[in-house]
Amino acid sequence: ASVSEAELAAIMPQFEAAANLKDPAKIAANLESKRQAWIEDAALDPLTGRVLCIGLLQANKFTVLENQNEAELLKEFWLRHVFPGGKMIGFNTHLFDWPFVVKRGYKYGIRPPEWIRKGRYWSDDFVDLRELWQMGDRQAHGSLDSIARHLGVGQKTGNGKEFGKLWETDKAKAVEYLKNDLSLAQKIACRMGVDTSNILDAEIS
């Protein structure tokens, strides 16, 4: 789920209807459409989303870290699961997961270990499979689902945007979705010759 309705309301922008609309009903519908689209995307922004759980696949052992108290969840993650020399592998983690987890921690005064960043770059202990796939070409296409399908190792079973709702309505199915994502990342890493001792997936919604 996103942060509370009160927090969302405090930072929600003022929307403007399309300039070509004159009918009040159409203007209201256009504004509501923009509002709903913003709320749907809010789950993927560290200002308006939150970390619900963090999945780990370590030596084929699947673990889900969860805590209704987001601050406690982040503390546990940094203290017990991230350490120098422990490779952390994920998909699109350099641009999304790691920045999101770090920024959510700042909200509670939680600072990540200093060694995870080397100036502008992430530690060599953090491996981003999407970055490896791109091979320096930032315009290169390839989602977790499309690359997994291309390599013939499986496919995603849902959409990350919907994870928050799924977590609330069918937790078992949400956990299976998370487990599948981790499995796909592991299989992609194996195909690319990457050590798969630790696979990370922070589910954010």
C-alpha positions as CSV (number, residue, x, y, z in Angstrom):
1,A,0.0,0.0,0.0
2,S,1.0,3.6,-0.4
3,V,1.6,5.8,2.7
4,S,-1.5,7.1,4.6
5,E,-4.2,9.1,2.8
6,A,-3.2,12.1,4.9
7,E,0.4,11.9,3.8
8,L,-0.7,11.5,0.2
9,A,-3.0,14.5,0.4
10,A,-0.3,16.7,1.8
11,I,2.0,16.2,-1.2
12,M,-0.6,15.6,-4.0
13,P,-0.1,18.1,-6.8
14,Q,-2.8,20.4,-8.1
15,F,-4.0,18.9,-11.4
16,E,-5.2,20.8,-14.3
17,A,-7.8,19.6,-16.8
18,A,-7.0,19.3,-20.5
19,A,-7.2,22.8,-22.0
20,N,-9.7,21.7,-24.7
21,L,-12.3,20.6,-22.2
22,K,-15.2,22.9,-21.5
23,D,-18.0,20.7,-20.1
24,P,-17.8,20.7,-16.3
25,A,-18.6,17.0,-16.1
26,K,-15.8,16.1,-18.5
27,I,-13.4,18.4,-16.7
28,A,-14.2,16.7,-13.4
29,A,-13.7,13.3,-15.0
30,N,-10.4,14.3,-16.5
31,L,-9.1,15.6,-13.1
32,E,-10.2,12.5,-11.3
33,S,-8.5,10.4,-14.0
34,K,-5.2,12.3,-13.4
35,R,-5.7,12.0,-9.6
36,Q,-6.2,8.2,-9.8
37,A,-3.2,7.8,-12.1
38,W,-1.0,9.7,-9.7
39,I,-2.2,7.6,-6.8
40,E,-1.5,4.4,-8.7
41,D,2.1,5.5,-9.4
42,A,2.6,6.8,-5.8
43,A,3.4,3.3,-4.6
44,L,6.6,3.4,-6.7
45,D,7.9,6.7,-5.3
46,P,9.8,6.8,-2.0
47,L,7.9,9.9,-1.0
48,T,4.6,8.3,-1.3
49,G,5.2,4.5,-1.2
50,R,6.7,2.2,1.5
51,V,8.5,-1.0,1.8
52,L,6.1,-3.8,2.7
53,C,8.6,-6.7,2.7
54,I,12.0,-7.8,1.5
55,G,12.5,-11.1,-0.1
56,L,15.8,-12.9,0.0
57,L,17.0,-16.1,-1.7
58,Q,20.2,-17.3,-0.1
59,A,21.7,-20.6,-1.1
60,N,18.2,-21.6,-2.3
61,K,16.6,-20.7,1.0
62,F,13.7,-18.4,0.5
63,T,13.1,-15.8,3.2
64,V,10.6,-12.9,3.5
65,L,11.4,-10.1,5.9
66,E,8.2,-8.4,7.0
67,N,7.1,-6.0,9.7
68,Q,4.1,-3.6,9.9
69,N,6.6,-1.1,11.3
70,E,8.6,-0.1,8.3
71,A,11.4,1.4,10.3
72,E,12.0,-1.9,12.2
73,L,11.9,-3.8,8.9
74,L,14.6,-1.6,7.4
75,K,16.7,-1.8,10.6
76,E,16.6,-5.5,10.5
77,F,17.5,-5.6,6.9
78,W,20.6,-3.4,7.2
79,L,21.8,-5.0,10.4
80,R,21.3,-8.7,9.7
81,H,21.4,-9.1,5.9
82,V,23.8,-6.6,4.4
83,F,27.5,-6.8,5.1
84,P,30.8,-6.2,3.2
85,G,31.7,-9.2,1.0
86,G,28.2,-10.5,0.9
87,K,27.1,-10.2,-2.7
88,M,23.6,-8.9,-3.2
89,I,22.1,-9.6,-6.6
90,G,18.9,-8.2,-8.0
91,F,17.2,-6.8,-11.1
92,N,17.1,-3.0,-11.6
93,T,18.2,-2.6,-8.0
94,H,20.7,0.2,-8.7
95,L,18.0,2.5,-10.1
96,F,15.0,1.4,-8.1
97,D,15.3,-1.0,-5.1
98,W,18.4,0.3,-3.4
99,P,17.5,4.0,-3.7
100,F,14.0,3.3,-2.5
101,V,15.1,1.4,0.5
102,V,17.7,4.0,1.4
103,K,15.4,7.0,1.0
104,R,12.6,5.3,3.0
105,G,15.2,4.8,5.8
106,Y,16.1,8.5,5.8
107,K,12.5,9.2,6.8
108,Y,13.2,7.4,10.1
109,G,16.7,8.6,10.6
110,I,18.1,5.2,9.5
111,R,21.4,5.5,7.6
112,P,22.7,2.7,5.5
113,P,26.3,1.4,5.9
114,E,28.7,3.9,4.4
115,W,30.5,1.3,2.3
116,I,27.5,0.6,0.1
117,R,28.3,3.7,-1.9
118,K,31.5,4.7,-3.6
119,G,30.9,8.2,-4.6
120,R,28.3,8.1,-7.4
121,Y,28.4,4.3,-7.6
122,W,27.2,1.3,-5.7
123,S,29.5,-1.1,-4.0
124,D,30.9,-3.9,-6.1
125,D,29.1,-6.2,-3.7
126,F,25.8,-5.0,-5.2
127,V,25.1,-6.6,-8.6
128,D,22.3,-5.3,-10.8
129,L,21.4,-7.9,-13.5
130,R,19.7,-5.3,-15.7
131,E,22.8,-3.1,-15.7
132,L,24.8,-6.1,-16.7
133,W,22.3,-6.9,-19.5
134,Q,22.5,-3.3,-20.8
135,M,26.3,-3.5,-21.2
136,G,26.7,0.2,-21.0
137,D,23.7,1.0,-23.3
138,R,21.2,2.8,-21.1
139,Q,18.6,2.7,-23.9
140,A,18.7,-1.1,-24.1
141,H,15.3,-2.7,-23.5
142,G,14.7,-5.6,-21.2
143,S,12.5,-6.1,-18.2
144,L,12.7,-9.0,-15.7
145,D,9.8,-10.6,-17.5
146,S,11.1,-10.1,-21.1
147,I,14.6,-11.2,-20.4
148,A,13.4,-14.3,-18.5
149,R,11.1,-15.2,-21.4
150,H,14.0,-14.6,-23.9
151,L,16.3,-16.9,-21.9
152,G,13.5,-19.5,-21.5
153,V,13.7,-19.5,-17.7
154,G,10.1,-18.5,-16.9
155,Q,8.0,-15.4,-16.6
156,K,6.5,-13.0,-14.1
157,T,3.1,-13.9,-12.5
158,G,1.9,-10.3,-11.9
159,N,2.6,-6.6,-11.8
160,G,4.7,-5.0,-9.1
161,K,2.3,-2.0,-9.0
162,E,-0.4,-4.3,-7.8
163,F,1.7,-6.0,-5.1
164,G,0.3,-3.8,-2.3
165,K,-3.3,-4.7,-3.0
166,L,-2.3,-8.4,-3.4
167,W,-0.5,-8.3,-0.1
168,E,-3.6,-7.1,1.7
169,T,-6.1,-9.4,0.0
170,D,-4.1,-12.6,-0.6
171,K,-0.9,-12.7,1.2
172,A,0.0,-16.3,0.2
173,K,-0.4,-15.4,-3.5
174,A,1.7,-12.2,-2.9
175,V,4.5,-14.3,-1.3
176,E,4.4,-16.7,-4.3
177,Y,4.7,-13.7,-6.6
178,L,7.7,-12.5,-4.7
179,K,9.3,-16.0,-4.7
180,N,8.8,-16.3,-8.4
181,D,10.6,-12.9,-9.0
182,L,13.5,-14.1,-6.9
183,S,13.7,-17.4,-8.8
184,L,13.7,-15.5,-12.2
185,A,16.5,-13.3,-11.0
186,Q,18.5,-16.3,-9.9
187,K,18.0,-18.1,-13.2
188,I,19.0,-15.1,-15.2
189,A,22.1,-14.6,-13.0
190,C,23.0,-18.3,-13.6
191,R,22.7,-17.8,-17.4
192,M,24.9,-14.7,-17.2
193,G,27.6,-16.5,-15.1
194,V,26.9,-14.5,-11.9
195,D,27.4,-16.0,-8.4
196,T,23.9,-16.4,-7.0
197,S,24.6,-16.8,-3.3
198,N,22.2,-13.9,-2.4
199,I,19.3,-12.7,-4.5
200,L,17.4,-9.6,-3.4
201,D,13.9,-8.3,-4.1
202,A,12.4,-5.5,-2.1
203,E,8.7,-5.4,-2.7
204,I,7.6,-1.8,-2.6
205,S,4.1,-0.6,-2.8
